[in-house]
Amino acid sequence: MSMSTLSYAASASPRAKIGRGEPLSPDEPTTLPELFIKAAAKHGRVDALNHKIEGKWTSISSDELTHQAGSVALGLYSLGLRKGDRVAILAANSPCWTIADAGCQFAGIIDVPIYTTLTPSSVKYILKDSGSKVLFIGSRDLFEPIAEIVAESKEVTTVIFFEGSSADGNLSFDELISAGQKLREKESDLIIELAAAVDPNDVATLIYTSGTTGEPKGVMLSHNNIISNVIDTCEKFSFSPKDSCLSVLPLSHIFERAAMYLYIFNGISVNYAESIEKIPENLSEVRPTILIGVPRIFEKVYAKAKLKAAQSGGLKEKIFEWAINTAQAYALRLEQSEKVPVWLSIKHSVADRLVYSKMQKFFGGNLNACITGGAALSNDIYLIFTGAGIPIMQGYGLTETSPVVTSSNPVDLRLGTVGRPIRNTKIRIAEDGEIEVTSPGVMLGYYNKEKATSEAFTEDGWFRTGDIGEIDDDGFLSITDRKKELFKTSGGKYIAPTPIEQKIKTSRFVNQVVLVGNDRKFASALIVPNFEMLASYAKHKGLDVTEPKDFCSHPRIVDLLERQVAEVTDGLAQYETVKKIALLANELSVENGELTPTMKVKRRVVDEKYKDIIDRIYNEAEKNGR
């Protein structure tokens, strides 16, 4: 395959010369069981994992974690499971999730995470394709929608409940641990033998992509894939046992899963958020130093702060806007390594007391770093939060790369990029603009899909990411769009939707946006408005509108959004210009199948679900001679 000459590799390290899976030192693990064991011996935290029980934070120590993981491994062994068997986990984040995962790793069993938001048909597909023999499940509420599927399954023989008691021949988590402890008493060396038998190149987990297009594929990640990625990602960060985190993203996703291993490896105290709704409360209680999230979290925090200022009106709204502009100007100076003028430092200090301190307080007031990935972060959001004393560092990766490929960090930061490759990772740009990767973190392949695996790699073994990007002269990577999400107008012009959508989302009246226009004369946008902001606007303008569906059809509101889109997208090429919009009354969601669990838009689903609305946009334009 012919390649462009532009490529970039992270600086060489002793690890690269030693070879994949070989440790830099005796303290560096090569398998996940080693990671848990060595972390417990080194850090010995009394508060390794923390969660709320009946309103009170309760801790699990490092030693308890490894001991219970061993009991889970032996419990599974007593059920007849052996190295290489598959076990599914369908549950919300909790210590049980982490302990069940660790137990599988100790036994050499491959675990298969399943998102709690997936439909029963998707759960059925994953259970069947993976051949999972056991299903860990969070609660009866999660089990009921799939009970019939599990009963009909030829693969699943046992269901283990994290919460509640067992029934119908199934087990509770406590009963599984008790069975493991009994086996430990009889065969005290068995857990040591099981953990020692795990090889760095064994498959550790099978993660089914929730991709924006096509059938889910099971990504096979080895112990070496994950361990190397965790260690190499840490290189330019100063993580320590003094840090604490709040776990908010689903552990079913490799981003949060790898982060969990990173926390444990570095002796960081883990706190599990009770639920999405309880995140603000948990942040104020835990006061974490590290928060890993997707851009949507920060977009919503900013939108809420902006709404509050708008509802206050008058001077408070003007102060907020002034403070946000100051934050962006301040962060831009820092990002460009320029000296901050005295006048800007004074403005920033005043804005900190009036506005930024409240934003910092929302996150607990103790954050040293917010790390985001999974989707694109806009430059505006980055500058606003960084300038407000909440530094955001963006990374890039995929499930297939375990996941981190590039990372912004305290050493490597550049606006508009996702950082430089982590240690031992190389990236290059193909002639068609696709980003290609080689690293110890690249997957073994797709489970049961030899053809898909072959198609995912170039002839010389580089992984095809499916993303379009550019590398600058200093090795910083910028993501343009997903290769499969580029669409072509009927005039033959290719449009990358994501950058345009990011521009439109800078309007305070826009909540979500999806660009459409494949094989059409021009680009249009489906917009879910920020209805709280529109309510404030309607009140100010004396409009008698309260319901979302009425906002979406009101001429004054449609005109407002059209003007907003035109304003924020000024400067686009003529063929990229958004000519028409349609407003949607309901937010796109994971539950409705329109978003992936990491909040990426499933464009094919949106195109099909809103086909009538999209057709109407272009039919009306045709009638009007557009």
C-alpha positions, -999 to 999 in steps of 0.1 A, spaced: 0 0 0 14 34 -10 17 58 19 23 95 22 56 105 37 40 122 67 43 100 98 52 104 135 64 81 162 67 86 199 102 89 212 120 55 215 122 39 249 140 10 265 107 -9 265 105 -7 228 139 -23 225 132 -50 251 101 -61 232 64 -64 238 53 -76 271 87 -75 288 88 -52 319 111 -23 324 116 -33 360 104 -61 384 77 -37 396 61 -35 361 34 -61 356 30 -81 323 -5 -95 331 -36 -81 348 -34 -105 377 2 -92 383 -11 -57 381 -36 -63 410 -11 -82 431 18 -58 427 -4 -27 432 -17 -42 465 18 -50 477 31 -16 467 3 7 478 -17 -12 503 -46 12 503 -73 9 529 -96 28 506 -88 13 472 -124 11 461 -152 33 476 -189 32 471 -221 43 489 -242 19 509 -274 34 524 -261 69 520 -226 63 536 -193 59 517 -178 25 524 -142 14 515 -126 -18 502 -89 -22 508 -63 -33 482 -59 -66 501 -96 -72 502 -98 -65 465 -72 -91 456 -85 -116 481 -121 -113 468 -109 -114 432 -91 -147 440 -123 -161 456 -143 -151 424 -117 -169 403 -120 -200 424 -158 -197 425 -159 -197 387 -135 -226 387 -158 -246 410 -186 -240 384 -165 -258 358 -151 -228 340 -115 -230 328 -89 -208 311 -102 -193 279 -139 -196 287 -161 -165 284 -181 -147 311 -203 -117 304 -208 -87 328 -239 -66 325 -240 -41 354 -236 -5 363 -202 6 378 -195 -8 413 -168 -25 433 -185 -58 423 -179 -50 386 -142 -44 393 -138 -75 415 -157 -97 390 -134 -85 362 -103 -91 384 -115 -125 393 -119 -135 356 -84 -122 350 -70 -143 379 -86 -174 364 -75 -167 328 -112 -164 319 -121 -139 292 -148 -114 303 -173 -98 280 -186 -64 292 -222 -55 281 -236 -20 283 -267 -17 305 -283 5 278 -282 -22 251 -315 -36 237 -324 -72 246 -317 -82 209 -281 -68 212 -275 -86 245 -287 -118 228 -263 -114 199 -233 -108 223 -241 -137 245 -245 -160 216 -215 -148 196 -192 -148 226 -204 -181 239 -205 -168 274 -211 -195 300 -218 -173 329 -236 -139 332 -228 -115 360 -257 -91 363 -262 -60 384 -298 -64 396 -332 -80 391 -343 -49 373 -316 -54 347 -323 -91 344 -361 -90 338 -359 -76 303 -335 -103 292 -347 -132 314 -364 -150 285 -332 -146 263 -310 -161 290 -335 -189 296 -334 -198 259 -296 -194 257 -277 -226 250 -245 -210 262 -253 -193 296 -256 -219 324 -254 -196 354 -265 -161 363 -247 -144 392 -264 -113 408 -244 -85 422 -274 -73 442 -300 -94 460 -303 -131 467 -301 -160 443 -331 -178 429 -341 -203 402 -308 -222 405 -287 -190 400 -262 -175 425 -256 -143 443 -222 -127 442 -217 -135 479 -225 -171 472 -200 -173 444 -173 -158 467 -182 -182 495 -179 -212 470 -144 -198 460 -133 -195 497 -143 -232 503 -123 -243 474 -94 -222 486 -95 -240 519 -92 -273 501 -66 -263 475 -47 -234 488 -22 -232 459 -48 -234 431 -53 -196 428 -15 -191 426 -14 -217 398 -43 -202 379 -28 -167 380 7 -179 371 -8 -198 341 -20 -165 325 3 -154 296 7 -118 285 -5 -128 250 -37 -145 263 -70 -127 255 -81 -109 286 -114 -94 274 -138 -94 245 -153 -60 240 -181 -56 214 -180 -23 196 -211 -3 197 -200 14 164 -220 40 146 -225 16 117 -228 -21 111 -230 -53 132 -211 -53 166 -177 -69 164 -159 -85 194 -126 -69 199 -100 -93 213 -76 -75 237 -48 -94 254 -32 -88 288 -2 -73 270 -24 -50 249 -40 -35 280 -10 -35 303 13 -18 278 -13 8 271 -18 16 308 19 19 315 28 39 283 -1 63 288 11 71 323 46 82 311 40 120 311 15 122 339 24 125 376 -2 102 391 3 92 427 -15 77 457 -23 113 467 -48 113 439 -85 103 439 -110 99 411 -148 96 406 -157 68 382 -185 80 360 -181 64 325 -194 29 321 -168 2 328 -182 -16 298 -162 8 277 -124 3 274 -117 39 281 -131 37 317 -119 1 321 -82 10 312 -86 40 335 -96 17 363 -64 -3 358 -44 29 357 -59 40 390 -51 7 407 -16 6 392 -8 40 405 -25 36 439 -52 61 432 -83 59 454 -114 50 432 -149 63 441 -179 50 421 -206 76 412 -240 64 424 -257 73 391 -257 99 364 -281 120 384 -260 118 415 -227 129 398 -229 165 410 -236 154 446 -208 128 445 -183 153 431 -189 176 460 -185 147 484 -154 130 469 -137 162 457 -116 142 432 -82 153 418 -88 134 385 -120 132 364 -122 111 332 -152 118 310 -166 124 276 -169 159 261 -207 158 267 -202 161 305 -183 194 301 -207 207 275 -236 201 298 -219 217 328 -211 248 307 -247 249 293 -261 248 328 -239 276 340 -248 297 309 -285 291 315 -283 301 351 -266 333 341 -292 340 313 -320 334 337 -305 359 362 -303 384 333 -289 419 335 -255 424 351 -250 388 361 -254 376 326 -230 402 313 -204 393 340 -207 357 330 -201 364 294 -172 387 302 -156 360 325 -160 333 297 -143 356 272 -115 363 297 -110 326 304 -107 319 267 -82 347 262 -62 336 292 -61 300 282 -51 309 247 -20 328 260 -10 299 281 -15 274 253 7 295 230 33 298 258 30 336 257 34 358 287 1 368 302 -2 406 303 -8 422 337 -42 436 326 -54 401 316 -41 386 349 -61 411 369 -92 404 348 -87 367 353 -83 371 391 -115 390 393 -134 366 371 -120 337 392 -137 351 423 -169 359 406 -174 330 382 -147 304 379 -147 295 416 -183 284 413 -175 262 383 -145 247 402 -168 241 432 -192 220 410 -163 196 404 -154 195 440 -128 223 439 -98 199 439 -93 189 403 -58 187 388 -68 172 355 -99 164 335 -91 138 308 -116 134 279 -120 111 250 -146 91 231 -157 120 210 -144 154 197 -139 182 222 -145 217 208 -118 243 211 -142 266 229 -150 242 256 -113 234 261 -104 271 264 -133 279 287 -126 252 312 -88 254 311 -90 292 315 -114 287 344 -88 266 363 -103 232 353 -76 219 329 -89 195 302 -66 171 284 -79 154 253 -69 120 241 -76 98 211 -80 61 207 -103 32 199 -115 0 215 -92 -18 190 -61 1 204 -67 -6 241 -76 24 238 -51 53 239 -32 62 207 -24 99 214 -28 120 245 -26 156 255 -8 158 289 11 183 311 41 180 287 24 179 253 -5 203 248 -17 220 216 -51 236 208 -71 218 182 -52 185 185 -56 153 205 -19 153 215 10 132 204 14 94 203 20 78 237 52 59 242 58 29 218 31 40 195 35 51 159 9 68 136 9 77 100 -16 92 75 -26 72 44 -30 88 10 -68 90 15 -62 108 49 -70 78 72 -50 75 104 -31 43 108 -15 29 140 10 4 151 16 -2 188 16 -29 215 -19 -19 223 -34 -28 189 -59 -57 192 -54 -93 184 -83 -92 160 -121 -95 159 -136 -126 174 -150 -151 149 -145 -125 121 -114 -133 101 -124 -112 71 -132 -82 92 -98 -86 110 -79 -88 77 -97 -57 64 -88 -38 95 -51 -40 88 -28 -28 60 -6 -52 40 23 -42 63 4 -47 95 -8 -12 105 -43 -9 120 -67 12 100 -86 34 124 -114 46 101 -107 82 112 -94 110 90 -67 132 104 -36 153 100 -2 153 118 17 186 122 54 191 120 57 185 158 38 152 157 5 165 171 -26 148 157 -58 165 146 -89 145 139 -110 157 110 -138 131 110 -148 95 107 -140 81 73 -174 64 70 -192 96 82 -180 118 54 -209 124 30 -210 136 -6 -235 161 -19 -252 154 -53 -227 180 -67 -198 157 -58 -184 176 -28 -174 157 3 -184 172 36 -169 163 71 -199 168 94 -182 168 128 -163 202 126 -195 219 113 -216 203 141 -191 216 166 -194 251 153 -232 249 155 -231 236 191 -213 268 202 -247 285 201 -263 286 235 -296 277 220 -283 244 206 -282 212 226 -275 186 199 -270 187 161 -266 162 133 -256 173 98 -274 155 69 -272 158 31 -257 127 16 -265 127 -21 -285 159 -17 -279 193 -32 -268 209 1 -262 203 37 -289 206 63 -290 202 101 -313 184 125 -311 203 158 -323 195 193 -326 229 209 -316 238 244 -352 242 256 -343 257 289 -325 285 271 -353 289 247 -378 292 276 -357 320 290 -356 337 255 -394 332 251 -401 348 284 -378 378 276 -395 382 242 -430 377 255 -437 345 235 -464 322 248 -445 289 242 -438 263 268 -438 228 252 -408 214 232 -430 205 202 -444 241 201 -409 256 203 -399 234 173 -427 248 151 -428 284 162 -417 307 134 -398 331 157 -379 302 173 -371 286 139 -359 320 126 -337 324 158 -320 290 153 -315 297 115 -298 330 124 -277 313 151 -265 286 126 -256 312 100 -237 333 125 -216 305 140 -208 288 107 -198 320 89 -167 314 68 -175 279 57 -170 270 20 -202 275 0 -207 238 -4 -204 233 34 -230 259 43 -260 247 61 -290 259 40 -319 244 60 -326 232 95 -353 211 113 -359 212 150 -364 180 170 -385 179 202 -368 149 218 -331 146 228 -311 120 210 -302 92 234 -284 59 240 -317 43 252 -334 52 219 -305 38 199 -295 71 183 -262 74 203 -235 50 212 -227 46 249 -199 71 245 -223 96 230 -213 94 194 -242 98 169 -253 67 151 -259 85 118 -274 56 100 -300 52 127 -307 90 127 -311 90 89 -336 62 91 -355 74 121 -359 109 109 -362 101 72 -396 118 69 -383 151 84 -352 150 62 -372 143 31 -395 172 40 -366 196 43 -354 189 7 -389 186 -8 -398 220 5 -365 234 -8 -372 219 -42 -407 235 -43 -391 269 -34 -365 265 -62 -335 258 -39 
